[in-house]
Amino acid sequence: MRAELEGAAFVKYAGRFVWLSLDVDKPQNQPFLHEHAIEGYPAFVIFDGTSGKVLASLMGQADVAAMEAFLQRAERAARGGAGGSVGGGPAQRGDALLGDGKADAAARAYDEALRAGGPTWSERERVIDARLTALQLAGDNEGCARAAATLAPGLPRRRTFAGVVLTGLTCAISSGPAKWGDELRGRLEPLAVEAQAVPGVLDDDRYQLYERRIFARMLAHDDAAGRALAAEWLARIERDDKEGVQGADAQQARDVARVRAATRLGEPARIVPSLEATTRTQPLSYTAWARLAGAYLQLHRAADAEAAILRALAAAPGPLGRASLFVQRADARLQLDDVTAARAALDEAARVAAAIEPPSVRAPTLQRIDQKRKALPPPK
């Protein structure tokens, strides 16, 4: 997204908005993320510069047209307008509520907007997508998946359709063994195949659709289909590599997908050259070094993994990143049969993790570290 926002299309907005990006790994930014219930990235929130009121919010990837529409909605809200339609007022209220972290209330406002706007409302696709995001953030996974399975078939086959299907399938996967999940995954999986073929769908959405389809096959105990999908996914990423990538953020997103696809396929050696290339072009990115360390660990290249971890730590990540890196270091020391050093690394991971905010992130991180410590073999 950074490459798009720095493009020529947004020059005209330079005097109308003040841009601020937050490092999600820094402790001082955690209260803001927690207050606004921001759990996925990228996420955009526009505030009124005088009152601090949320004018609009957008969760997830967006192309240039969607981002421009988002900025224009915020400007209308700042002027007190509702977009000139009967559904505009409730939709604007939903945007503000979602940006304030009030997902339940946002979902209700979006539902009201859809009823008022009707089937031909120009904002209908966008508000359906936003409503599903609100339902997901509110924890209503069945409502989210059911709405997607009901509404997506009637949407035009363009980028919003892919986003609706992706959110719905994500919610359906969260059901675990519940029967409603089986039903809705069965309805959404064919739509996900359609969504991946939509012209102009963002790479990140396409990659996430692959991952959700793999999870759906795992829940159906169809391991062969899941593995075939992982192979198809990794081949798609490699094909995309030949066409290049726009910007460091896009490269990082592609590498995240690359690691996940290769892990599902069980072929970490296949992605090491690409991950090494990213560390050469982005030597100060701790996440690039961490992903490379993870691939080395899968290949039992412990010494190489430790070297990558040290480079990642030198990039000075926040508590969450540092804790994760010390856990990786413990894994590397275990591969080298140094249980004492592995325990010391986990102790350091726990010490660092104590500073993670918010508590909802800190608690599971500490729990995972504790489980790893309990699983350590006795020193030799």
Stockholm file with secondary structure:
# STOCKHOLM 1.0

chainA/1-380         MRAELEGAAFVKYAGRFVWLSLDVDKPQNQPFLHEHAIEGYPAFVIFDGTSGKVLASLMGQADVAAMEAFLQRAERAARGGAGGSVGGGPAQRGDALLGDGKADAAARAYDEALRAGGPTWSERERVIDARLTALQLAGDNEGCARAAATLAPGLPRRRTFAGVVLTGLTCAISSGPAKWGDELRGRLEPLAVEAQAVPGVLDDDRYQLYERRIFARMLAHDDAAGRALAAEWLARIERDDKEGVQGADAQQARDVARVRAATRLGEPARIVPSLEATTRTQPLSYTAWARLAGAYLQLHRAADAEAAILRALAAAPGPLGRASLFVQRADARLQLDDVTAARAALDEAARVAAAIEPPSVRAPTLQRIDQKRKALPPPK
#=GR chainA/1-380 SS CHHHHTSGGGGGGTTTCCCCCCCTTSGGGHHHHHHTTCCSSSEEEEECTTTCCEEEEEESCCCHHHHHHHHHHHHHHHHTCCTTSTTHHHHHHHHHHHHTTCHHHHHHHHHHHHHHHCTTCTTHHHHHHHHHHHHHHTTCHHHHHHHHHHHGGGSCSSHHHHHHHHHHHHHHHTTTTCHHHHHHHHHHHHHHHHHHTSTTCCHHHHHHHHHHHHHHHHHTTCHHHHHHHHHHHHHHHHHHHHTCCSHHHHHHHHHHHHHHHHHHHTCGGGTHHHHHHHHHHCTTCHHHHHHHHHHHHHTTCHHHHHHHHHHHHHTCCCHHHHHHHHHHHHHHHHHTTCHHHHHHHHHHHHHHHTTCSSHHHHHHHHHHHHHHHHTCCCCC
#=GC SS_cons         CHHHHTSGGGGGGTTTCCCCCCCTTSGGGHHHHHHTTCCSSSEEEEECTTTCCEEEEEESCCCHHHHHHHHHHHHHHHHTCCTTSTTHHHHHHHHHHHHTTCHHHHHHHHHHHHHHHCTTCTTHHHHHHHHHHHHHHTTCHHHHHHHHHHHGGGSCSSHHHHHHHHHHHHHHHTTTTCHHHHHHHHHHHHHHHHHHTSTTCCHHHHHHHHHHHHHHHHHTTCHHHHHHHHHHHHHHHHHHHHTCCSHHHHHHHHHHHHHHHHHHHTCGGGTHHHHHHHHHHCTTCHHHHHHHHHHHHHTTCHHHHHHHHHHHHHTCCCHHHHHHHHHHHHHHHHHTTCHHHHHHHHHHHHHHHTTCSSHHHHHHHHHHHHHHHHTCCCCC
//
